[in-house]
């Protein structure tokens, strides 16, 4: 695989989607550098050549990310509850979704190296009728660019 990027930063790399992303990037040529950040410990199967930053990325500094100098940022870090939100969820949601996304964009906005940002969202922004039901439907629901969003308020 040939990529136009040489330095990739992945937030949330130890999550379900992040681990799959890292596995796919493991086959890239050795000249492509990857920095993975997550609050969770480094998974044992991550390539040794990939850098790993464990900790709350709300505390990632401009200097720290500037030293790495990513040209691609893949933002996967998030916290969520499936379909029932508890009161305690809202503070965690704000800290690890809203505040974190804002912080990571802020510390990277002036990086001369950064050429592309990929932001992955969740099915939870859509109408709950698409994913919350008493019985599994016979046919799956499809979401497309034209599917209206209905974020929780």
Residue frames as qw, qx, qy, qz and C-alpha x, y, z in Angstrom:
[[0.000, 0.890, 0.457, 0.000, 0.00, 0.00, 0.00],
 [0.411, 0.200, 0.004, 0.889, 1.34, 3.41, -0.96],
 [0.177, -0.845, -0.464, 0.196, 0.22, 6.35, 1.14],
 [0.322, 0.727, 0.001, 0.606, 0.91, 10.03, 0.57],
 [0.459, -0.819, 0.144, -0.312, 1.45, 10.35, 4.34],
 [0.594, 0.361, -0.622, 0.359, 4.63, 9.57, 6.28],
 [0.102, 0.075, -0.683, 0.719, 3.66, 10.50, 9.86],
 [0.489, -0.436, -0.558, -0.509, 0.28, 9.35, 11.18],
 [0.112, -0.143, 0.648, -0.740, -1.22, 10.22, 14.56],
 [0.497, -0.353, -0.700, -0.372, -4.16, 8.09, 15.73],
 [0.301, -0.282, 0.508, -0.756, -6.17, 9.09, 18.80],
 [0.802, -0.038, 0.290, -0.520, -8.13, 6.28, 20.44],
 [0.488, 0.469, -0.702, -0.222, -5.87, 3.66, 18.92],
 [0.006, -0.139, 0.953, -0.269, -6.48, 1.08, 21.67],
 [0.609, 0.196, 0.359, -0.680, -10.25, 1.09, 21.13],
 [0.746, 0.256, 0.613, -0.040, -12.14, -1.39, 18.98],
 [0.609, 0.784, 0.114, 0.039, -11.90, 0.60, 15.74],
 [0.030, -0.898, 0.437, 0.033, -8.46, 1.96, 16.63],
 [0.603, -0.357, 0.705, 0.105, -6.95, -1.49, 17.13],
 [0.748, 0.443, 0.480, 0.116, -8.22, -2.55, 13.72],
 [0.340, 0.936, -0.094, 0.018, -6.77, 0.61, 12.18],
 [0.280, -0.754, 0.590, 0.068, -3.38, -0.06, 13.79],
 [0.743, -0.036, 0.658, 0.113, -3.40, -3.67, 12.57],
 [0.659, 0.684, 0.292, 0.108, -4.01, -2.46, 9.02],
 [0.155, 0.951, -0.263, 0.050, -1.24, 0.13, 9.26],
 [0.691, -0.517, 0.488, 0.135, 1.21, -2.49, 10.59],
 [0.801, 0.240, 0.448, 0.317, 1.87, -3.64, 7.04],
 [0.299, 0.954, -0.016, -0.005, 2.98, -0.22, 5.85],
 [0.696, 0.451, -0.287, 0.479, 6.59, 0.39, 4.84],
 [0.651, -0.398, -0.359, 0.537, 9.02, 1.05, 7.68],
 [0.276, 0.153, 0.004, 0.949, 9.51, 4.68, 6.64],
 [0.368, -0.594, -0.321, -0.639, 5.95, 5.52, 7.71],
 [0.173, 0.074, -0.699, 0.690, 5.89, 6.54, 11.36],
 [0.480, -0.557, -0.531, -0.421, 2.83, 6.08, 13.53],
 [0.008, -0.162, 0.602, -0.782, 2.02, 7.64, 16.89],
 [0.476, -0.467, -0.687, -0.289, -0.91, 6.06, 18.71],
 [0.077, -0.245, 0.486, -0.835, -2.51, 7.79, 21.69],
 [0.608, -0.425, -0.564, -0.363, -5.06, 6.35, 24.08],
 [0.458, -0.613, 0.350, -0.540, -6.03, 6.47, 27.72],
 [0.977, -0.150, 0.086, -0.127, -5.85, 2.66, 27.76],
 [0.535, -0.533, 0.585, 0.295, -2.62, 0.64, 28.01],
 [0.314, 0.532, -0.624, -0.479, -0.78, -0.30, 24.83],
 [0.954, 0.084, 0.092, -0.271, -2.21, -3.52, 23.37],
 [0.668, -0.425, 0.564, 0.233, 0.36, -6.33, 23.33],
 [0.719, 0.309, 0.534, 0.319, 0.06, -6.94, 19.59],
 [0.246, 0.955, -0.001, -0.163, 0.90, -3.37, 18.49],
 [0.780, 0.454, -0.131, 0.411, 3.99, -3.14, 16.29],
 [0.644, -0.493, -0.133, 0.570, 7.07, -2.27, 18.33],
 [0.399, 0.143, 0.218, 0.879, 8.05, 0.39, 15.77],
 [0.161, -0.732, -0.396, -0.531, 4.85, 2.37, 16.46],
 [0.091, 0.213, -0.480, 0.846, 5.15, 5.00, 19.16],
 [0.419, -0.578, -0.682, -0.157, 2.55, 4.83, 21.91],
 [0.024, -0.304, 0.338, -0.890, 1.37, 7.56, 24.24],
 [0.401, -0.491, -0.773, 0.011, -0.77, 6.30, 27.09],
 [0.143, -0.315, -0.426, 0.836, -2.75, 8.91, 28.96],
 [0.236, 0.785, 0.501, -0.278, -5.56, 11.40, 28.69],
 [0.495, 0.321, 0.359, 0.723, -5.02, 13.17, 25.37],
 [0.105, -0.944, -0.276, -0.148, -6.67, 16.27, 26.86],
 [0.475, -0.807, 0.200, 0.288, -3.18, 16.88, 28.23],
 [0.744, 0.253, 0.307, 0.538, -1.30, 16.41, 24.95],
 [0.157, -0.760, 0.013, 0.630, 0.74, 19.57, 24.41],
 [0.546, 0.820, -0.063, -0.160, 1.40, 21.51, 21.23],
 [0.021, -0.735, 0.672, 0.084, 5.10, 20.84, 21.72],
 [0.577, -0.144, 0.801, -0.060, 4.55, 17.10, 22.14],
 [0.711, 0.511, 0.481, -0.039, 2.48, 16.71, 18.97],
 [0.333, 0.908, -0.200, -0.155, 4.62, 19.27, 17.13],
 [0.289, -0.591, 0.740, 0.144, 7.73, 17.20, 17.82],
 [0.618, 0.155, 0.767, 0.078, 6.08, 14.22, 16.14],
 [0.162, 0.450, -0.336, -0.811, 4.77, 16.42, 13.31],
 [0.520, 0.303, 0.798, 0.000, 1.91, 14.34, 11.88],
 [0.133, 0.135, -0.453, -0.871, 0.77, 14.92, 8.32],
 [0.533, -0.292, -0.624, -0.492, -2.34, 12.78, 8.92],
 [0.225, -0.142, 0.671, -0.692, -4.48, 12.80, 12.07],
 [0.496, -0.260, -0.742, -0.369, -7.07, 10.02, 12.50],
 [0.265, -0.269, 0.475, -0.795, -9.35, 10.95, 15.39],
 [0.585, -0.202, -0.746, -0.248, -11.03, 7.88, 16.85],
 [0.205, -0.053, -0.724, 0.656, -10.90, 8.67, 20.58],
 [0.467, -0.364, -0.169, -0.788, -14.30, 8.86, 22.21],
 [0.085, 0.052, 0.893, -0.439, -16.38, 7.53, 25.03],
 [0.509, -0.123, -0.347, -0.778, -19.99, 6.47, 24.75],
 [0.462, 0.057, 0.786, -0.408, -22.85, 4.53, 26.23],
 [0.195, 0.181, 0.874, 0.407, -24.83, 2.34, 23.88],
 [0.137, -0.497, -0.582, -0.629, -28.44, 3.48, 24.03],
 [0.475, -0.792, -0.379, -0.060, -29.21, 4.53, 27.61],
 [0.318, 0.534, -0.322, 0.715, -27.39, 7.50, 29.06],
 [0.562, -0.589, -0.493, 0.309, -26.91, 7.84, 32.81],
 [0.126, -0.992, -0.032, -0.001, -26.32, 11.15, 34.59],
 [0.597, -0.597, 0.376, 0.382, -22.67, 10.25, 35.17],
 [0.700, 0.319, 0.465, 0.438, -22.20, 9.73, 31.46],
 [0.272, 0.928, 0.200, 0.156, -22.63, 13.40, 30.56],
 [0.284, -0.885, 0.326, 0.173, -19.49, 14.64, 32.32],
 [0.642, -0.230, 0.637, 0.360, -17.42, 11.79, 30.87],
 [0.570, 0.611, 0.488, 0.252, -18.96, 12.40, 27.44],
 [0.110, 0.994, -0.014, 0.003, -18.05, 16.09, 27.57],
 [0.439, -0.730, 0.471, 0.228, -14.49, 15.39, 28.78],
 [0.523, -0.217, 0.748, 0.347, -13.64, 12.63, 26.30],
 [0.479, 0.553, 0.615, 0.295, -15.68, 13.71, 23.29],
 [0.155, 0.954, 0.213, 0.143, -16.40, 17.43, 23.14],
 [0.313, -0.894, 0.278, 0.163, -13.43, 18.77, 25.13],
 [0.684, -0.258, 0.564, 0.384, -11.02, 16.19, 23.72],
 [0.582, 0.557, 0.462, 0.371, -11.97, 16.83, 20.09],
 [0.063, 0.992, 0.045, 0.102, -11.66, 20.58, 20.63],
 [0.492, -0.750, 0.381, 0.223, -8.31, 20.19, 22.37],
 [0.714, -0.043, 0.562, 0.415, -6.79, 17.89, 19.76],
 [0.465, 0.733, 0.351, 0.350, -7.87, 20.16, 16.93],
 [0.134, -0.989, 0.057, -0.012, -6.53, 23.20, 18.79],
 [0.558, -0.630, 0.449, 0.300, -3.06, 21.77, 19.50],
 [0.626, 0.063, 0.622, 0.467, -2.70, 20.70, 15.86],
 [0.391, 0.840, 0.358, -0.111, -4.38, 23.58, 13.98],
 [0.127, 0.938, -0.264, -0.185, -1.13, 25.46, 13.33],
 [0.696, -0.300, 0.577, 0.304, 1.09, 22.46, 12.57],
 [0.307, 0.635, -0.424, -0.568, 2.75, 23.09, 9.21],
 [0.054, -0.212, 0.955, 0.200, 3.03, 19.32, 8.67],
 [0.407, 0.318, 0.782, -0.350, -0.69, 18.50, 9.08],
 [0.137, 0.113, -0.589, -0.788, -2.37, 17.93, 5.71],
 [0.553, -0.241, -0.593, -0.533, -5.44, 15.86, 6.53],
 [0.317, -0.148, 0.690, -0.634, -7.77, 15.09, 9.44],
 [0.492, -0.189, -0.762, -0.377, -10.06, 12.05, 9.49],
 [0.331, -0.179, 0.541, -0.753, -12.78, 12.18, 12.13],
 [0.342, -0.198, -0.892, -0.219, -14.86, 9.10, 12.84],
 [0.457, -0.262, 0.224, -0.820, -18.24, 9.58, 14.46],
 [0.205, 0.023, 0.935, -0.288, -20.78, 7.18, 15.87],
 [0.177, -0.386, -0.793, -0.437, -24.05, 5.65, 14.80],
 [0.207, -0.555, -0.658, 0.466, -25.47, 7.32, 17.93],
 [0.031, 0.281, -0.045, -0.958, -25.89, 10.60, 16.04],
 [0.281, -0.138, -0.682, -0.661, -28.74, 9.04, 14.07],
 [0.666, -0.287, -0.048, -0.686, -32.38, 8.49, 14.97],
 [0.353, -0.312, 0.829, -0.300, -32.51, 5.80, 17.70],
 [0.839, 0.253, 0.255, -0.409, -35.20, 3.99, 15.69],
 [0.639, 0.597, -0.471, -0.117, -32.38, 2.89, 13.36],
 [0.439, 0.366, -0.770, 0.283, -30.51, 0.97, 16.07],
 [0.188, -0.120, 0.726, -0.651, -32.66, 0.65, 19.18],
 [0.685, -0.067, -0.381, -0.618, -35.37, -2.03, 18.94],
 [0.734, -0.320, 0.456, -0.390, -36.90, -4.84, 21.00],
 [0.881, 0.091, 0.455, 0.089, -36.29, -7.50, 18.34],
 [0.308, -0.366, 0.563, 0.674, -33.63, -7.75, 15.68],
 [0.593, 0.563, 0.028, -0.575, -35.14, -6.64, 12.35],
 [0.885, 0.261, 0.370, 0.107, -35.11, -8.92, 9.33],
 [0.617, 0.603, 0.075, 0.501, -33.11, -6.37, 7.30],
 [0.503, -0.346, -0.186, 0.770, -30.32, -4.10, 8.54],
 [0.131, 0.957, 0.203, -0.162, -30.76, -0.34, 8.43],
 [0.670, 0.241, 0.121, 0.691, -28.32, 1.52, 6.22],
 [0.153, -0.872, -0.100, 0.454, -26.92, 4.93, 6.97],
 [0.615, 0.452, 0.271, 0.586, -25.68, 7.13, 4.15],
 [0.274, 0.017, -0.060, 0.960, -24.46, 10.70, 3.76],
 [0.282, -0.358, -0.330, -0.827, -28.08, 11.67, 3.26],
 [0.521, -0.482, -0.699, 0.091, -29.38, 9.99, 6.46],
 [0.185, -0.810, 0.025, -0.555, -30.58, 12.81, 8.73],
 [0.406, 0.104, -0.697, 0.582, -28.73, 13.11, 12.02],
 [0.552, -0.674, -0.255, -0.419, -30.49, 13.34, 15.35],
 [0.409, 0.279, -0.654, 0.572, -27.83, 13.80, 18.03],
 [0.487, -0.574, -0.623, 0.213, -28.81, 13.30, 21.64],
 [0.026, 0.686, -0.048, 0.726, -29.49, 16.55, 23.44]]
